[in-house]
Amino acid sequence: MDIDQITTPALLVDLDTMERNQRRLTDLFHGKAVRVRPHFKNHRVLAFADRQMAAGAIGITCARLWQAERLVRHGIRDVLVANEVAGEGLIREFIELSRAAPVIVGVDNIAVVDEMARLAGSERNLLNVVVDFDLGLRRCGVTDETAGLALARRIVDRGLSFRGVMGYEGHLQPLLPGPDKEKVVKEALTKLVGAKERLEHDGIPVEIVSCGGTGDCIIVSEFAGVTEAQPGSYLLMDSWYAPFAPDFEPALTVLTTVISRTGNERLVLDAGVKAISGERGLPSVLAYSGLLLKALHAEHAPIEIIDPAGAPDVGNRVQVRVHYHDGTVHLHRQMYGIRAGIVEDVFPIEHVS
Ligand SMILES: Cc1ncc(COP(=O)(O)O)c(C=O)c1O
């Protein structure tokens, strides 16, 4: 299939770029004690999870139980849901999934641990959990060692399988590389490794210490005490993240068609917020420097023509760089894998059913 045969708007991944990103990550962790458990939520493509496993990942991280269930059904059994589950329905789903594979879930709340134990009954040892620590993101996670220790004790007392600790220093990813970033990332990781040491000192063995993202994985890869890193964005990247993780290159574009042109003033693309996220800023147009994307409407993107020389006409195809990939991927059902202008593969994107 030629790229011109694709119906627009469509999500494209440049396979050479994506494969370079994977090689860089693999090289970065080569020979290190810290292993990689890449995040699935960023790409949601089972074939990419396979490629990550083939490149040496010890398992896959994901954000939701349904994603873990999809991965397990696909054959990837070592899965960490780096997130909390709560409520009877989700806990029952976790119990059901745990019968199929030892999926690990984050916890930060004693009541949830108690409910897991109550609902699992005699199967409670099938439930694998890690204590989630807040490393400064101020999202989920216990905030200090004492609370983490109390929670770990409760997990052990209730008969669940305690596997270790996790944390995600997401607020530190979008910092430019340099000594300032290194300092604050190391402080955050020290908190997590300190918690592991405290638990072990109190007789609770800690197998997993999981943290990190694309923006700090170089630091994480060499940090003593961490056992695994959870980078996700590195594979596809986007123009928002690129300055904070310059080892990796944006691989995604949205293919669009020019559906209207008003002289040399403006043109309009057939893609708006239903095809490309504008949440972290507006994307730019690939290959034409004289075009300025002005807005994302629901189904349209108006473009100002700065330089009419070579500007595309109605019916021409235009690729728009993806500025925020995590908010864009889930807007599509499939991703077209492109190499040298040819569609090499079409990858289904997983959605909650
Ligand atoms: C818990 C958790 N771990 C890992 C990641 C992946 O981080 P990154 O996108 O920086 O690679 C995320 C992303 O939001 C996350 O929420």
PDBQT file of the ligand as one rigid body, heavy atoms in Angstrom, charges set to zero:
ROOT
HETATM    1  C1  LIG A 401       3.335   5.515  36.477  1.00  0.00    +0.000 C 
HETATM    2  C2  LIG A 401       4.027   5.845  35.207  1.00  0.00    +0.000 A 
HETATM    3  N1  LIG A 401       5.172   5.201  34.899  1.00  0.00    +0.000 NA
HETATM    4  C3  LIG A 401       5.835   5.459  33.760  1.00  0.00    +0.000 A 
HETATM    5  C4  LIG A 401       5.356   6.389  32.845  1.00  0.00    +0.000 A 
HETATM    6  C5  LIG A 401       6.114   6.610  31.567  1.00  0.00    +0.000 C 
HETATM    7  O1  LIG A 401       6.818   7.769  31.595  1.00  0.00    +0.000 OA
HETATM    8  P1  LIG A 401       7.336   8.509  30.302  1.00  0.00    +0.000 P 
HETATM    9  O2  LIG A 401       6.130   8.921  29.522  1.00  0.00    +0.000 OA
HETATM   10  O3  LIG A 401       8.092   9.660  30.854  1.00  0.00    +0.000 OA
HETATM   11  O4  LIG A 401       8.180   7.569  29.551  1.00  0.00    +0.000 OA
HETATM   12  C6  LIG A 401       4.191   7.090  33.134  1.00  0.00    +0.000 A 
HETATM   13  C7  LIG A 401       3.692   8.105  32.210  1.00  0.00    +0.000 C 
HETATM   14  O5  LIG A 401       2.864   8.929  32.482  1.00  0.00    +0.000 OA
HETATM   15  C8  LIG A 401       3.498   6.811  34.336  1.00  0.00    +0.000 A 
HETATM   16  O6  LIG A 401       2.351   7.442  34.659  1.00  0.00    +0.000 OA
ENDROOT
TORSDOF 0
